[in-house]
Every structure is written in C-alpha cells, then in structure tokens.
Amino acid sequence: MVSGKQVRISRITFNNRMLCIPMDHGVTVGPIKGIDNIYETIKKVERGGATAVLAHKGIFKSLPSPLTIGFIIHLSASTNLSVSPNWKVRIGTIREAIRLGADAISLHINIGNKDEQDMLVKLGMMADECDEWGIPLIAMMYPRGENIKNPNDPNVIAHVARVAAELGADIVKVPMPSSNPDEIKPIVKGCPVPVVAAGGPKLDNDRQVLELAEAVVRAGGFGITFGRNVFQHEDPELITRALRAVVIEGRTVEEALQVLAGGRNHE
C-alpha cells in the first residue's frame, strides 16, 4: 500500500534521487543575484532537469504558471538584519502548504546556539503534523552558533543530522565537511533517514560543484540541494543539466563537464 508521503516524495525525486534547487534566500538576504528575477530562474532549472525547487509560500502563490517539477515550501525564516539571525521561526502551516499544492515542506534548524531549544520544539511538533497530513518533512540542519567551534567537523555534522532523524524528519539536509566521500559516509550511515547535501557558499568553479555532488552520491547520499551554486551560475539551466548527469544519471565529473562544454558550444 502506497502512502501519501511516498507519493509526494516521488514527485520531488527521480529514480530515488533528489536534485533540488533551494531559492528561499530572499527572506534572509534580500533579492540577490540569481533570485532577483526568481520566476525566470525557476523556469531555467526546471528546463535543466531539477527534480524540485524550494522557496517560500509567497513565491509559489505568485507563480505565473504551474510547475512541471516538484515544489517544497519552506516554513521557517529569519533575516540577516535581525539581532538573532540564527533563530529560525515558523512562518506557516501544513494546511497552507497543502492548499498551495506543495509536495513537501522544509524547516531550517540551527544547532549549537542559544535559541536551539525553541527550534527543536518546532521540529518535533512539525514532524507530528506532517505525519498527520501525509506530507514529507525536510529538515535543513546546520551546526551554527555560539557553541560551534568547527562547523565542518564531520562528527558535528553527523550529530546534527541524527538530531533531525530522531525528531521525525523524513529527509535531512546538511552541509558537507568536504568533497571526500570517506568523510561523508559516516554522516549518511549514522542517519536513519535519507541525507541530501547543502551546496554551501558559492564555490570557485564548476568542477568543484560537480565534485561535491559526485562525492555525495558515492557516499550513499540521497541527492543534493544546491542553491547559490546553481541560481548564481552564469547559466543555471546548464549547470542543473550537468548536476543531473552526476546525481540522477550516475555519470562522472568529466562527463558532466562535457555536458557543460557542449551546452556552451551551442550558444
């Protein structure tokens, strides 16, 4: 018997892999490059073969036309103008997300700061609500705050991933310590639910982006959720196509670079 969660997860994945492009950054930092015209960028990554996009409810309310890929509504927020930017508050309901047609919802939780307890309560309660409505919960888990000495420590990342699984998330998004599969494997192994990689800050070049994606797949990850490294790329559609080659089709970095080169040659 197929559950509602299984149906919805199938809409945000392909062949049991996720290639999601988050674009929820506008609340945090404003209309930065790549999401200043967010609807144009969404269409580009849709054409490039992303399995899903992630954004805030107002973006999906204002879409000029329905998407042909999955979409995830983000239900937590803070701004970099705040005195407590690491404190993510809940800004919507499951009912609202379902009303808008969402395939999943996501929460951002920062671990290791003075407001951690409040966010953990929200995560646990949201997991229960998602179970009630049959909608998948994606927990974006970051080691971020006053008590985090090294946010790239694989043991710390493994810990924050496990927190999300223990509190009921269906999919866990965490930053990766490096592009070394041996450092990623313990994070994936120690988390009872699927793990996807955050893209982190804008990387220096396309090879680094593709190498990170390949490392995640080789380490047993469920996929990637790359934001800035896609929507701030010179060609979001093309880099999405190259990432799909690695994540969904299982091709090598070198083959994906050929996808990029071929696309540029046709311009």
PyRosetta script that sets phi, psi and omega in degrees:
from pyrosetta import init, pose_from_sequence

init()
pose = pose_from_sequence("MVSGKQVRISRITFNNRMLCIPMDHGVTVGPIKGIDNIYETIKKVERGGATAVLAHKGIFKSLPSPLTIGFIIHLSASTNLSVSPNWKVRIGTIREAIRLGADAISLHINIGNKDEQDMLVKLGMMADECDEWGIPLIAMMYPRGENIKNPNDPNVIAHVARVAAELGADIVKVPMPSSNPDEIKPIVKGCPVPVVAAGGPKLDNDRQVLELAEAVVRAGGFGITFGRNVFQHEDPELITRALRAVVIEGRTVEEALQVLAGGRNHE")
pose.set_psi(1, 129.4)
pose.set_omega(1, -177.3)
pose.set_phi(2, -89.6)
pose.set_psi(2, 131.6)
pose.set_omega(2, 179.6)
pose.set_phi(3, -91.2)
pose.set_psi(3, 165.2)
pose.set_omega(3, 177.4)
pose.set_phi(4, -60.7)
pose.set_psi(4, -39.0)
pose.set_omega(4, 178.9)
pose.set_phi(5, -62.3)
pose.set_psi(5, -42.1)
pose.set_omega(5, 179.9)
pose.set_phi(6, -62.5)
pose.set_psi(6, -40.8)
pose.set_omega(6, 178.3)
pose.set_phi(7, -61.0)
pose.set_psi(7, -46.1)
pose.set_omega(7, -176.3)
pose.set_phi(8, -70.9)
pose.set_psi(8, -37.2)
pose.set_omega(8, 177.1)
pose.set_phi(9, -63.6)
pose.set_psi(9, -34.9)
pose.set_omega(9, 178.6)
pose.set_phi(10, -64.8)
pose.set_psi(10, -23.8)
pose.set_omega(10, -180.0)
pose.set_phi(11, -80.8)
pose.set_psi(11, -20.0)
pose.set_omega(11, -179.2)
pose.set_phi(12, -107.3)
pose.set_psi(12, 9.3)
pose.set_omega(12, 179.3)
pose.set_phi(13, -135.5)
pose.set_psi(13, 173.8)
pose.set_omega(13, 172.7)
pose.set_phi(14, -145.7)
pose.set_psi(14, 126.3)
pose.set_omega(14, -176.8)
pose.set_phi(15, 51.6)
pose.set_psi(15, 41.5)
pose.set_omega(15, 177.1)
pose.set_phi(16, 62.4)
pose.set_psi(16, 31.8)
pose.set_omega(16, 174.7)
pose.set_phi(17, -134.3)
pose.set_psi(17, 146.1)
pose.set_omega(17, -179.6)
pose.set_phi(18, -112.4)
pose.set_psi(18, 132.5)
pose.set_omega(18, 171.6)
pose.set_phi(19, -128.7)
pose.set_psi(19, 87.8)
pose.set_omega(19, -173.9)
pose.set_phi(20, -107.1)
pose.set_psi(20, 139.1)
pose.set_omega(20, 177.2)
pose.set_phi(21, -112.5)
pose.set_psi(21, 102.8)
pose.set_omega(21, 177.8)
pose.set_phi(22, -76.4)
pose.set_psi(22, 137.7)
pose.set_omega(22, 178.5)
pose.set_phi(23, -136.7)
pose.set_psi(23, 42.0)
pose.set_omega(23, -179.9)
pose.set_phi(24, -90.5)
pose.set_psi(24, 7.9)
pose.set_omega(24, -171.1)
pose.set_phi(25, -70.3)
pose.set_psi(25, -18.3)
pose.set_omega(25, -175.0)
pose.set_phi(26, -61.0)
pose.set_psi(26, -34.1)
pose.set_omega(26, 177.7)
pose.set_phi(27, -68.9)
pose.set_psi(27, -41.6)
pose.set_omega(27, -175.7)
pose.set_phi(28, -72.1)
pose.set_psi(28, -47.4)
pose.set_omega(28, -171.2)
pose.set_phi(29, -125.1)
pose.set_psi(29, -1.0)
pose.set_omega(29, 178.7)
pose.set_phi(30, 92.8)
pose.set_psi(30, -171.7)
pose.set_omega(30, -175.1)
pose.set_phi(31, -79.5)
pose.set_psi(31, 70.3)
pose.set_omega(31, -178.2)
pose.set_phi(32, -73.6)
pose.set_psi(32, 168.4)
pose.set_omega(32, 179.7)
pose.set_phi(33, -52.3)
pose.set_psi(33, 133.6)
pose.set_omega(33, 178.5)
pose.set_phi(34, 100.0)
pose.set_psi(34, -31.4)
pose.set_omega(34, 175.4)
pose.set_phi(35, -119.6)
pose.set_psi(35, 10.7)
pose.set_omega(35, 174.3)
pose.set_phi(36, -65.9)
pose.set_psi(36, -37.1)
pose.set_omega(36, 169.6)
pose.set_phi(37, -115.7)
pose.set_psi(37, 77.5)
pose.set_omega(37, -168.1)
pose.set_phi(38, -66.5)
pose.set_psi(38, -32.4)
pose.set_omega(38, -176.9)
pose.set_phi(39, -69.5)
pose.set_psi(39, -35.8)
pose.set_omega(39, 176.1)
pose.set_phi(40, -64.5)
pose.set_psi(40, -41.9)
pose.set_omega(40, 179.9)
pose.set_phi(41, -67.6)
pose.set_psi(41, -40.2)
pose.set_omega(41, 177.0)
pose.set_phi(42, -57.9)
pose.set_psi(42, -43.4)
pose.set_omega(42, 179.4)
pose.set_phi(43, -63.6)
pose.set_psi(43, -36.3)
pose.set_omega(43, 180.0)
pose.set_phi(44, -65.4)
pose.set_psi(44, -45.6)
pose.set_omega(44, -178.8)
pose.set_phi(45, -72.9)
pose.set_psi(45, -28.1)
pose.set_omega(45, 174.2)
pose.set_phi(46, -62.6)
pose.set_psi(46, -46.3)
pose.set_omega(46, 177.6)
pose.set_phi(47, -66.2)
pose.set_psi(47, -30.6)
pose.set_omega(47, -177.9)
pose.set_phi(48, -75.2)
pose.set_psi(48, -13.3)
pose.set_omega(48, 175.8)
pose.set_phi(49, 105.2)
pose.set_psi(49, 18.0)
pose.set_omega(49, 172.9)
pose.set_phi(50, -60.4)
pose.set_psi(50, 147.7)
pose.set_omega(50, 177.1)
pose.set_phi(51, -86.4)
pose.set_psi(51, -20.8)
pose.set_omega(51, -179.3)
pose.set_phi(52, -162.7)
pose.set_psi(52, 158.8)
pose.set_omega(52, 168.9)
pose.set_phi(53, -122.7)
pose.set_psi(53, 156.6)
pose.set_omega(53, -177.8)
pose.set_phi(54, -130.8)
pose.set_psi(54, 129.1)
pose.set_omega(54, -179.5)
pose.set_phi(55, -158.8)
pose.set_psi(55, 177.9)
pose.set_omega(55, 177.9)
pose.set_phi(56, -81.0)
pose.set_psi(56, 161.1)
pose.set_omega(56, -172.4)
pose.set_phi(57, -57.7)
pose.set_psi(57, -37.5)
pose.set_omega(57, -177.7)
pose.set_phi(58, -63.3)
pose.set_psi(58, -31.5)
pose.set_omega(58, 177.6)
pose.set_phi(59, -66.4)
pose.set_psi(59, -44.5)
pose.set_omega(59, -178.9)
pose.set_phi(60, -72.2)
pose.set_psi(60, -29.6)
pose.set_omega(60, 175.7)
pose.set_phi(61, -62.5)
pose.set_psi(61, -31.6)
pose.set_omega(61, -172.8)
pose.set_phi(62, -101.3)
pose.set_psi(62, 8.1)
pose.set_omega(62, -179.4)
pose.set_phi(63, -55.4)
pose.set_psi(63, 134.9)
pose.set_omega(63, 178.9)
pose.set_phi(64, -67.6)
pose.set_psi(64, -26.9)
pose.set_omega(64, 179.2)
pose.set_phi(65, -155.7)
pose.set_psi(65, 157.6)
pose.set_omega(65, -179.0)
pose.set_phi(66, -62.5)
pose.set_psi(66, 150.1)
pose.set_omega(66, 178.2)
pose.set_phi(67, -82.3)
pose.set_psi(67, 155.6)
pose.set_omega(67, 175.3)
pose.set_phi(68, -101.6)
pose.set_psi(68, 1.4)
pose.set_omega(68, 176.9)
pose.set_phi(69, -121.6)
pose.set_psi(69, 172.6)
pose.set_omega(69, -179.3)
pose.set_phi(70, -67.9)
pose.set_psi(70, 155.2)
pose.set_omega(70, 174.3)
pose.set_phi(71, -139.6)
pose.set_psi(71, 143.2)
pose.set_omega(71, -173.7)
pose.set_phi(72, -119.7)
pose.set_psi(72, 127.6)
pose.set_omega(72, 179.1)
pose.set_phi(73, -95.7)
pose.set_psi(73, 128.8)
pose.set_omega(73, -179.9)
pose.set_phi(74, -88.1)
pose.set_psi(74, 127.2)
pose.set_omega(74, -174.4)
pose.set_phi(75, -115.2)
pose.set_psi(75, 26.9)
pose.set_omega(75, 171.9)
pose.set_phi(76, -141.1)
pose.set_psi(76, 157.1)
pose.set_omega(76, -174.6)
pose.set_phi(77, -161.7)
pose.set_psi(77, 157.0)
pose.set_omega(77, 166.1)
pose.set_phi(78, -159.7)
pose.set_psi(78, 168.4)
pose.set_omega(78, 177.6)
pose.set_phi(79, -122.8)
pose.set_psi(79, 157.3)
pose.set_omega(79, 177.3)
pose.set_phi(80, -77.2)
pose.set_psi(80, 1.5)
pose.set_omega(80, 174.1)
pose.set_phi(81, -89.1)
pose.set_psi(81, -9.3)
pose.set_omega(81, -175.6)
pose.set_phi(82, -77.2)
pose.set_psi(82, 157.3)
pose.set_omega(82, 172.2)
pose.set_phi(83, -77.5)
pose.set_psi(83, -14.1)
pose.set_omega(83, 177.3)
pose.set_phi(84, -131.5)
pose.set_psi(84, 67.3)
pose.set_omega(84, -174.9)
pose.set_phi(85, -64.3)
pose.set_psi(85, -21.1)
pose.set_omega(85, 179.3)
pose.set_phi(86, -80.9)
pose.set_psi(86, -9.5)
pose.set_omega(86, -178.6)
pose.set_phi(87, -87.8)
pose.set_psi(87, 103.3)
pose.set_omega(87, -179.9)
pose.set_phi(88, -89.7)
pose.set_psi(88, 125.7)
pose.set_omega(88, -179.1)
pose.set_phi(89, -107.8)
pose.set_psi(89, 155.1)
pose.set_omega(89, 178.4)
pose.set_phi(90, -77.5)
pose.set_psi(90, 134.9)
pose.set_omega(90, -174.8)
pose.set_phi(91, -130.7)
pose.set_psi(91, 25.2)
pose.set_omega(91, 178.2)
pose.set_phi(92, -174.1)
pose.set_psi(92, -180.0)
pose.set_omega(92, -177.3)
pose.set_phi(93, -124.4)
pose.set_psi(93, 161.7)
pose.set_omega(93, 175.8)
pose.set_phi(94, -63.6)
pose.set_psi(94, -42.2)
pose.set_omega(94, 179.2)
pose.set_phi(95, -55.4)
pose.set_psi(95, -44.6)
pose.set_omega(95, -179.3)
pose.set_phi(96, -63.0)
pose.set_psi(96, -44.5)
pose.set_omega(96, -179.9)
pose.set_phi(97, -61.0)
pose.set_psi(97, -43.6)
pose.set_omega(97, 178.7)
pose.set_phi(98, -66.1)
pose.set_psi(98, -39.4)
pose.set_omega(98, 178.6)
pose.set_phi(99, -59.5)
pose.set_psi(99, -34.3)
pose.set_omega(99, -179.9)
pose.set_phi(100, -84.3)
pose.set_psi(100, -4.7)
pose.set_omega(100, 177.2)
pose.set_phi(101, 91.4)
pose.set_psi(101, 16.2)
pose.set_omega(101, -176.3)
pose.set_phi(102, -63.4)
pose.set_psi(102, 145.3)
pose.set_omega(102, 176.2)
pose.set_phi(103, -91.2)
pose.set_psi(103, -19.5)
pose.set_omega(103, 179.0)
pose.set_phi(104, -162.3)
pose.set_psi(104, 166.8)
pose.set_omega(104, 173.2)
pose.set_phi(105, -126.9)
pose.set_psi(105, 160.3)
pose.set_omega(105, 179.8)
pose.set_phi(106, -135.0)
pose.set_psi(106, 151.3)
pose.set_omega(106, 173.8)
pose.set_phi(107, -128.4)
pose.set_psi(107, 145.6)
pose.set_omega(107, 175.5)
pose.set_phi(108, -106.3)
pose.set_psi(108, 124.4)
pose.set_omega(108, -179.1)
pose.set_phi(109, -125.0)
pose.set_psi(109, 124.0)
pose.set_omega(109, 175.4)
pose.set_phi(110, -100.9)
pose.set_psi(110, 127.7)
pose.set_omega(110, -178.0)
pose.set_phi(111, -107.9)
pose.set_psi(111, 136.5)
pose.set_omega(111, 176.4)
pose.set_phi(112, 104.7)
pose.set_psi(112, 16.3)
pose.set_omega(112, 178.9)
pose.set_phi(113, -126.9)
pose.set_psi(113, 172.5)
pose.set_omega(113, -172.3)
pose.set_phi(114, -67.8)
pose.set_psi(114, -16.0)
pose.set_omega(114, -179.0)
pose.set_phi(115, -104.1)
pose.set_psi(115, 11.6)
pose.set_omega(115, -176.7)
pose.set_phi(116, -54.4)
pose.set_psi(116, -44.8)
pose.set_omega(116, -174.4)
pose.set_phi(117, -59.4)
pose.set_psi(117, -41.6)
pose.set_omega(117, 179.6)
pose.set_phi(118, -61.5)
pose.set_psi(118, -41.8)
pose.set_omega(118, -178.8)
pose.set_phi(119, -70.1)
pose.set_psi(119, -34.2)
pose.set_omega(119, 177.5)
pose.set_phi(120, -64.8)
pose.set_psi(120, -39.9)
pose.set_omega(120, 176.1)
pose.set_phi(121, -58.9)
pose.set_psi(121, -46.4)
pose.set_omega(121, -179.2)
pose.set_phi(122, -61.7)
pose.set_psi(122, -40.9)
pose.set_omega(122, -179.8)
pose.set_phi(123, -63.1)
pose.set_psi(123, -47.9)
pose.set_omega(123, -179.3)
pose.set_phi(124, -62.1)
pose.set_psi(124, -42.5)
pose.set_omega(124, -179.7)
pose.set_phi(125, -70.2)
pose.set_psi(125, -38.1)
pose.set_omega(125, 179.2)
pose.set_phi(126, -65.6)
pose.set_psi(126, -36.7)
pose.set_omega(126, 178.2)
pose.set_phi(127, -59.7)
pose.set_psi(127, -41.8)
pose.set_omega(127, 179.5)
pose.set_phi(128, -65.3)
pose.set_psi(128, -42.6)
pose.set_omega(128, 179.3)
pose.set_phi(129, -64.3)
pose.set_psi(129, -39.3)
pose.set_omega(129, 179.5)
pose.set_phi(130, -65.5)
pose.set_psi(130, -38.8)
pose.set_omega(130, 176.1)
pose.set_phi(131, -61.8)
pose.set_psi(131, -41.1)
pose.set_omega(131, -178.8)
pose.set_phi(132, -61.5)
pose.set_psi(132, -39.8)
pose.set_omega(132, -175.6)
pose.set_phi(133, -96.4)
pose.set_psi(133, -4.6)
pose.set_omega(133, 178.0)
pose.set_phi(134, 70.5)
pose.set_psi(134, 34.0)
pose.set_omega(134, 179.8)
pose.set_phi(135, -118.0)
pose.set_psi(135, 134.7)
pose.set_omega(135, -176.3)
pose.set_phi(136, -67.2)
pose.set_psi(136, 145.3)
pose.set_omega(136, 176.5)
pose.set_phi(137, -112.1)
pose.set_psi(137, 121.8)
pose.set_omega(137, 175.1)
pose.set_phi(138, -104.9)
pose.set_psi(138, 120.9)
pose.set_omega(138, 180.0)
pose.set_phi(139, -102.2)
pose.set_psi(139, 117.6)
pose.set_omega(139, 174.3)
pose.set_phi(140, -87.6)
pose.set_psi(140, 107.8)
pose.set_omega(140, -172.6)
pose.set_phi(141, -109.7)
pose.set_psi(141, 122.6)
pose.set_omega(141, -178.8)
pose.set_phi(142, -127.0)
pose.set_psi(142, 131.8)
pose.set_omega(142, 168.9)
pose.set_phi(143, -77.9)
pose.set_psi(143, 101.2)
pose.set_omega(143, -169.9)
pose.set_phi(144, -151.9)
pose.set_psi(144, 117.9)
pose.set_omega(144, 177.5)
pose.set_phi(145, 149.3)
pose.set_psi(145, -170.9)
pose.set_omega(145, -170.1)
pose.set_phi(146, -62.1)
pose.set_psi(146, -28.9)
pose.set_omega(146, -173.5)
pose.set_phi(147, -99.4)
pose.set_psi(147, 6.8)
pose.set_omega(147, -179.6)
pose.set_phi(148, -98.3)
pose.set_psi(148, 112.3)
pose.set_omega(148, -178.7)
pose.set_phi(149, -82.3)
pose.set_psi(149, -38.8)
pose.set_omega(149, -179.5)
pose.set_phi(150, -139.4)
pose.set_psi(150, 101.1)
pose.set_omega(150, -177.3)
pose.set_phi(151, -68.0)
pose.set_psi(151, -12.2)
pose.set_omega(151, 179.7)
pose.set_phi(152, -97.2)
pose.set_psi(152, 5.7)
pose.set_omega(152, 178.8)
pose.set_phi(153, -68.2)
pose.set_psi(153, 118.8)
pose.set_omega(153, -178.2)
pose.set_phi(154, -56.9)
pose.set_psi(154, -34.9)
pose.set_omega(154, 179.7)
pose.set_phi(155, -67.0)
pose.set_psi(155, -37.8)
pose.set_omega(155, 177.9)
pose.set_phi(156, -67.9)
pose.set_psi(156, -42.9)
pose.set_omega(156, 179.0)
pose.set_phi(157, -64.2)
pose.set_psi(157, -41.2)
pose.set_omega(157, 177.1)
pose.set_phi(158, -60.8)
pose.set_psi(158, -36.9)
pose.set_omega(158, 179.4)
pose.set_phi(159, -65.1)
pose.set_psi(159, -48.8)
pose.set_omega(159, -177.0)
pose.set_phi(160, -67.8)
pose.set_psi(160, -31.9)
pose.set_omega(160, 175.4)
pose.set_phi(161, -64.5)
pose.set_psi(161, -43.0)
pose.set_omega(161, -178.7)
pose.set_phi(162, -65.2)
pose.set_psi(162, -35.8)
pose.set_omega(162, 177.1)
pose.set_phi(163, -54.7)
pose.set_psi(163, -47.1)
pose.set_omega(163, -177.7)
pose.set_phi(164, -62.7)
pose.set_psi(164, -44.1)
pose.set_omega(164, -180.0)
pose.set_phi(165, -64.0)
pose.set_psi(165, -42.5)
pose.set_omega(165, -178.3)
pose.set_phi(166, -64.5)
pose.set_psi(166, -31.0)
pose.set_omega(166, -177.7)
pose.set_phi(167, -93.9)
pose.set_psi(167, 4.3)
pose.set_omega(167, 167.7)
pose.set_phi(168, 110.8)
pose.set_psi(168, 7.5)
pose.set_omega(168, 178.1)
pose.set_phi(169, -67.7)
pose.set_psi(169, 150.5)
pose.set_omega(169, 178.1)
pose.set_phi(170, -91.0)
pose.set_psi(170, -32.5)
pose.set_omega(170, 177.6)
pose.set_phi(171, -138.4)
pose.set_psi(171, 140.3)
pose.set_omega(171, -177.9)
pose.set_phi(172, -118.6)
pose.set_psi(172, 128.1)
pose.set_omega(172, 175.5)
pose.set_phi(173, -106.4)
pose.set_psi(173, 126.1)
pose.set_omega(173, 177.6)
pose.set_phi(174, -137.6)
pose.set_psi(174, 155.4)
pose.set_omega(174, 171.7)
pose.set_phi(175, -69.6)
pose.set_psi(175, 153.7)
pose.set_omega(175, 179.6)
pose.set_phi(176, -98.0)
pose.set_psi(176, 144.1)
pose.set_omega(176, -179.5)
pose.set_phi(177, -69.7)
pose.set_psi(177, -27.9)
pose.set_omega(177, -178.2)
pose.set_phi(178, -171.2)
pose.set_psi(178, -173.5)
pose.set_omega(178, 174.1)
pose.set_phi(179, -98.1)
pose.set_psi(179, 24.3)
pose.set_omega(179, 178.4)
pose.set_phi(180, -96.7)
pose.set_psi(180, 113.2)
pose.set_omega(180, -179.1)
pose.set_phi(181, -56.1)
pose.set_psi(181, -31.3)
pose.set_omega(181, -179.5)
pose.set_phi(182, -65.9)
pose.set_psi(182, -26.5)
pose.set_omega(182, 176.2)
pose.set_phi(183, -84.0)
pose.set_psi(183, -23.1)
pose.set_omega(183, -178.8)
pose.set_phi(184, -85.1)
pose.set_psi(184, -34.4)
pose.set_omega(184, -175.3)
pose.set_phi(185, -53.8)
pose.set_psi(185, -46.1)
pose.set_omega(185, -179.6)
pose.set_phi(186, -63.2)
pose.set_psi(186, -29.1)
pose.set_omega(186, 178.0)
pose.set_phi(187, -67.0)
pose.set_psi(187, -46.0)
pose.set_omega(187, 179.3)
pose.set_phi(188, -66.5)
pose.set_psi(188, -45.0)
pose.set_omega(188, -177.5)
pose.set_phi(189, -64.2)
pose.set_psi(189, -36.0)
pose.set_omega(189, -176.9)
pose.set_phi(190, -82.9)
pose.set_psi(190, 0.8)
pose.set_omega(190, -179.0)
pose.set_phi(191, -113.5)
pose.set_psi(191, 118.3)
pose.set_omega(191, -175.8)
pose.set_phi(192, -69.4)
pose.set_psi(192, -9.6)
pose.set_omega(192, 178.1)
pose.set_phi(193, -120.1)
pose.set_psi(193, 163.9)
pose.set_omega(193, -176.3)
pose.set_phi(194, -57.6)
pose.set_psi(194, 142.7)
pose.set_omega(194, -179.1)
pose.set_phi(195, -114.2)
pose.set_psi(195, 132.1)
pose.set_omega(195, 172.8)
pose.set_phi(196, -118.6)
pose.set_psi(196, 153.6)
pose.set_omega(196, -174.9)
pose.set_phi(197, -95.3)
pose.set_psi(197, 135.8)
pose.set_omega(197, 168.1)
pose.set_phi(198, -76.5)
pose.set_psi(198, 150.1)
pose.set_omega(198, -179.8)
pose.set_phi(199, -83.0)
pose.set_psi(199, -23.8)
pose.set_omega(199, 179.3)
pose.set_phi(200, 73.3)
pose.set_psi(200, -159.7)
pose.set_omega(200, 179.5)
pose.set_phi(201, -64.1)
pose.set_psi(201, 164.3)
pose.set_omega(201, 177.9)
pose.set_phi(202, -61.0)
pose.set_psi(202, 124.1)
pose.set_omega(202, 179.9)
pose.set_phi(203, -83.1)
pose.set_psi(203, 168.1)
pose.set_omega(203, -171.2)
pose.set_phi(204, -73.0)
pose.set_psi(204, -33.7)
pose.set_omega(204, -175.2)
pose.set_phi(205, -155.0)
pose.set_psi(205, 169.9)
pose.set_omega(205, -176.7)
pose.set_phi(206, -63.1)
pose.set_psi(206, -37.9)
pose.set_omega(206, -179.9)
pose.set_phi(207, -57.9)
pose.set_psi(207, -44.0)
pose.set_omega(207, -179.7)
pose.set_phi(208, -62.4)
pose.set_psi(208, -40.2)
pose.set_omega(208, 178.7)
pose.set_phi(209, -62.5)
pose.set_psi(209, -46.3)
pose.set_omega(209, -178.0)
pose.set_phi(210, -70.7)
pose.set_psi(210, -35.2)
pose.set_omega(210, 178.3)
pose.set_phi(211, -65.1)
pose.set_psi(211, -38.6)
pose.set_omega(211, 177.3)
pose.set_phi(212, -64.3)
pose.set_psi(212, -44.0)
pose.set_omega(212, 178.9)
pose.set_phi(213, -62.1)
pose.set_psi(213, -43.4)
pose.set_omega(213, -179.8)
pose.set_phi(214, -64.0)
pose.set_psi(214, -40.9)
pose.set_omega(214, -179.8)
pose.set_phi(215, -61.7)
pose.set_psi(215, -40.3)
pose.set_omega(215, 180.0)
pose.set_phi(216, -63.2)
pose.set_psi(216, -45.6)
pose.set_omega(216, 179.6)
pose.set_phi(217, -63.8)
pose.set_psi(217, -44.5)
pose.set_omega(217, -179.5)
pose.set_phi(218, -63.7)
pose.set_psi(218, -29.5)
pose.set_omega(218, -179.3)
pose.set_phi(219, -83.9)
pose.set_psi(219, -1.0)
pose.set_omega(219, 178.1)
pose.set_phi(220, 95.9)
pose.set_psi(220, 12.2)
pose.set_omega(220, 178.9)
pose.set_phi(221, -68.5)
pose.set_psi(221, 160.7)
pose.set_omega(221, -177.2)
pose.set_phi(222, -83.1)
pose.set_psi(222, -16.6)
pose.set_omega(222, -179.1)
pose.set_phi(223, 151.7)
pose.set_psi(223, -157.4)
pose.set_omega(223, -175.3)
pose.set_phi(224, -135.2)
pose.set_psi(224, 154.9)
pose.set_omega(224, 170.9)
pose.set_phi(225, -132.0)
pose.set_psi(225, 88.3)
pose.set_omega(225, -175.7)
pose.set_phi(226, -102.6)
pose.set_psi(226, 121.8)
pose.set_omega(226, -179.7)
pose.set_phi(227, -98.0)
pose.set_psi(227, -85.2)
pose.set_omega(227, -175.1)
pose.set_phi(228, -56.4)
pose.set_psi(228, -35.5)
pose.set_omega(228, -177.8)
pose.set_phi(229, -71.2)
pose.set_psi(229, -7.2)
pose.set_omega(229, 173.4)
pose.set_phi(230, -110.8)
pose.set_psi(230, -57.6)
pose.set_omega(230, -172.2)
pose.set_phi(231, -72.2)
pose.set_psi(231, -18.0)
pose.set_omega(231, 174.9)
pose.set_phi(232, -99.2)
pose.set_psi(232, 6.1)
pose.set_omega(232, 176.3)
pose.set_phi(233, -70.7)
pose.set_psi(233, 153.7)
pose.set_omega(233, 178.9)
pose.set_phi(234, -61.7)
pose.set_psi(234, -25.7)
pose.set_omega(234, 178.8)
pose.set_phi(235, -141.6)
pose.set_psi(235, 86.2)
pose.set_omega(235, -176.9)
pose.set_phi(236, -57.3)
pose.set_psi(236, -35.8)
pose.set_omega(236, 179.7)
pose.set_phi(237, -65.0)
pose.set_psi(237, -42.9)
pose.set_omega(237, -176.4)
pose.set_phi(238, -70.1)
pose.set_psi(238, -43.2)
pose.set_omega(238, 179.2)
pose.set_phi(239, -67.6)
pose.set_psi(239, -32.8)
pose.set_omega(239, 175.2)
pose.set_phi(240, -64.0)
pose.set_psi(240, -41.4)
pose.set_omega(240, 178.7)
pose.set_phi(241, -63.0)
pose.set_psi(241, -39.9)
pose.set_omega(241, 179.0)
pose.set_phi(242, -67.6)
pose.set_psi(242, -40.7)
pose.set_omega(242, 177.8)
pose.set_phi(243, -65.7)
pose.set_psi(243, -36.3)
pose.set_omega(243, 176.9)
pose.set_phi(244, -62.5)
pose.set_psi(244, -37.8)
pose.set_omega(244, 178.1)
pose.set_phi(245, -58.1)
pose.set_psi(245, -39.9)
pose.set_omega(245, -178.8)
pose.set_phi(246, -78.3)
pose.set_psi(246, -51.9)
pose.set_omega(246, -170.3)
pose.set_phi(247, -77.2)
pose.set_psi(247, -44.6)
pose.set_omega(247, -174.5)
pose.set_phi(248, -92.3)
pose.set_psi(248, -42.0)
pose.set_omega(248, -173.9)
pose.set_phi(249, -92.9)
pose.set_psi(249, -9.4)
pose.set_omega(249, 177.4)
pose.set_phi(250, 72.1)
pose.set_psi(250, 26.1)
pose.set_omega(250, 179.9)
pose.set_phi(251, -87.3)
pose.set_psi(251, 164.3)
pose.set_omega(251, -175.9)
pose.set_phi(252, -81.2)
pose.set_psi(252, 168.1)
pose.set_omega(252, 176.3)
pose.set_phi(253, -59.7)
pose.set_psi(253, -43.2)
pose.set_omega(253, -179.0)
pose.set_phi(254, -61.5)
pose.set_psi(254, -40.8)
pose.set_omega(254, 178.2)
pose.set_phi(255, -67.0)
pose.set_psi(255, -38.1)
pose.set_omega(255, 178.9)
pose.set_phi(256, -67.5)
pose.set_psi(256, -35.7)
pose.set_omega(256, 176.1)
pose.set_phi(257, -64.0)
pose.set_psi(257, -31.3)
pose.set_omega(257, 175.9)
pose.set_phi(258, -69.1)
pose.set_psi(258, -33.4)
pose.set_omega(258, 174.4)
pose.set_phi(259, -60.7)
pose.set_psi(259, -44.9)
pose.set_omega(259, 178.0)
pose.set_phi(260, -62.6)
pose.set_psi(260, -46.4)
pose.set_omega(260, -177.8)
pose.set_phi(261, -63.6)
pose.set_psi(261, -41.2)
pose.set_omega(261, 180.0)
pose.set_phi(262, -64.2)
pose.set_psi(262, -39.9)
pose.set_omega(262, 178.5)
pose.set_phi(263, -64.5)
pose.set_psi(263, -40.3)
pose.set_omega(263, 179.5)
pose.set_phi(264, -68.5)
pose.set_psi(264, -34.0)
pose.set_omega(264, -179.7)
pose.set_phi(265, -69.1)
pose.set_psi(265, -21.6)
pose.set_omega(265, -179.8)
pose.set_phi(266, -90.4)
pose.set_psi(266, -2.8)
pose.set_omega(266, -179.7)
pose.set_phi(267, -73.4)
pose.dump_pdb("model.pdb")
